[in-house]
Structure formats: structure tokens, C-alpha cells
Amino acid sequence: MSTPTPTDASIGDRFAEHRTRLAAMSFPNARMRGDRAPEFQLQSAAGRMVRLDDLLARGPVVLTFYRGAWCPYCNTQLRGLQQALPEIDALDASVVAVSPQLPDGSLDLIDEHELTFEVLSDSKSRVASEYGIVFALTPADRALFLDVGTDLTQANGDDSWVLPAPPRPS
């Protein structure tokens, strides 16, 4: 007996519910402008260990968290940062993107979008958690992600189903 495939209409309705849940989230423990950034050391997509303190020693850092290469909103945000990179570089600043996905997934993302800034892997969103911006997907969201072919246990290499906060429209 085969498992029924969800209809496009039911997927659309479920994504609308998912977006509503995300929009209603708040992150009261999130680091705010002026707060000291927690130090971290994470693996880059290229396999190097990158420390925030080392980056800060060279100048300001634009730190962004993204959910994964599977997230179209995150991809748009990262492409926008790549386009703004000359202006950021002119300020002697650097860009660092952090995701819970495995380095191989980030490497594919870098190649696809021709990103030239650091992309780091944050296993189980530990660093994002220190910044106060994580949430656990609901069972309904987990089922939705699996139904559309996004298995975070494979993409992130763990079964936590925890993600950093999604980007907010400006």
C-alpha cells in the first residue's frame, strides 16, 4: 500500500499555516544591538575552523544566521549580502553566514550562488542558541518539510529539528 501524496492545495495551506506560526514567534532572549557577541569557533564549508574573535580582530563583522540551502528566503538574503559585499568591504567589515546544515550543503550553496564570504556550520544550532534565536519545528512543520522533500535530519546531520529564526522582511 502506498502513502498518499499531499495535494498542491494542501501543501499551500500548510505552508500558509507554517508562515503564520513563524510570523507570530518572538525571541525575547535574542542578543540586541550593543550586546556583546558570544565567541564561537565553527567549521567553514571549506573545512577550516573559523573563530569570531579572529574575524573581529580584523574589523566589524556582519553576522547572519540562515536556516539552510533549502530555504528560498535565506537564499535571497545571502544573495543580497553578496551583492552588498563591496560596500561592506569598503567599511573594512566582513560577512559571515551561519547555518545548522552540514558543511557539504553549504559548499553547494556557495557554488550555486557564487558566495565569497565565510559560510559556517553550526551543528544543532548551538551558536544560534547562544544568540537566543532558535526554535523547534512543530510536528506539523516536520511533516510538511518531509512531504516537500526537506529532511532536516539529513541536511543538518542530527534529529533536533531546531532552526535559527527566519529572516524578517525589512
N, C-alpha and C positions, 0 to 999 in steps of 0.2 A: 504494500500500500504506500503510495507516495504522499508526501506532505503537500498540502495545498499552497500555491504561490499567492502571496498577497496581491491584490489588485493595485494598479497605479493610484486609484482614488483613495484606497485605504492607506497607502503609503503617504500620500499627500496630506491626508487628515492627521496621520500620526506625526508627521514632521511638523505640522502646524502646532500640535499639542506640545511637542518637544521644544519648539521655539518659544512658545508661551511660558513653559517651565523655566527655560534659560533666562528669558527677559525678566522674570519675577525674582531671580536669585539676587541675593546681596552677599557681600563678603565683608562683614564687619571687622574681621581681623586682618584685612589686607594692609600691606605696607602703604603708607601715604607719602606724598611729596615731602621731602625733608627728613624722612625716617632713614636711619642707617640701613643700607642694604646688607642682608646676610651674606657672608662669604660662602662661596661654593667652589667646588672643583668637579667638572663634568667632562665626559668624553665627547670630543668633536666627531662629526661624521667621518672625518679622515682618520680617526683613531688616536688623535693626540689628546692629552689631558689639558684642559684649559681652566685656569683659576681666575675668578673675578678680580681678586686683588692685583694680579699681574696686568689685567686689562686696564684697571683704574689707575695704575701707576703710569700708564701712557696717556691718560686723559679721560674725559667723560665717556660713559657707556650708555647707549640706548639698549635697554634690556626688554625683550618682548617674549612672552610665552605664547606658544601656539599649540593647538590640540593634536595636529598631525597632518601628514601629507594628504590624507583623505578628506580634510575639511576645506571646502571651497572658500569660505570666508577667511580662513587663516592664510590660504594661498594668495588671496587678493592682498591681504595685509603685508605679507612678505614681499610680494612683487612691488608694492608701493614703497616699502623700505629700501628695496634695491634701487628703485628709481630716484629716491631721495638721497642715496648714499653719497653722491658728490657733494651735496650741501652739508651732510653730516661730517664727511671727511674734512671739509673746509674749516670746520669748527674744531678740528683735531679730536673728534669723538669717533667711537666705533660702535658697530651694531652687533648684538648677539641675540640669536633666537634660540629658545629652549623649548623642547618638546619631550613628552614621555615616550615617544616612539623610539624603536631601536635605531642605532646609527645607520644601518643599511637603508631603512626607509627615508631617513634624512638625506643620505647620499643621493638617492634617486630624485628627491625633491630639489636638491641643489642643482643637479644636472638639468632637470626639466625646466627650471625657472632661471637658470644661469645666475644663481646667487653667489656673491663674492664675499659675504660676511660669515662670521662663525655661526654654525648651527650645531647645537649641543643636545645630547641625550640625557634626559632626567628620569632615570629609572623609578617607576612607581610614583612619579611626581613629588619626590621628596623635597626638592628645592622649591617648587611651586607651593608646596605645603608650608614651608618656612616663610614664604611671602604672603600666606593667608588667602590664596586664590584657587583652592581646589574644591571640587565637588565630585560626588559619586553618582554615576548614572543610575537611574531608577531601573527596576526590572523591565518596565515598558520600553525605556530607551535602549536597554541592552538588546531586547528582542528586535526593535526597529533597526538598530545598527546591523545586527546579524542578518536580518531579512534583506537589507540592501547590500550585503557583502562586505561590511566593515567589521571585522573581528578584531577587537582591540587586544584580545589575549595574544594574537599573533603579531599585530602591529607593534605592541608595546612590550611583548615578551613577559607578561605577567597577567594574572587574573583579577587585578584590583578594580578595573573599570572605573578608575579615577582619572579625571582630566583637569587641566588648568581652566580657569574661567575663559569663556569665549571672548573674542574681540568685540568691543562695543562700537556701534557706528558713531562717527564723530559728528 
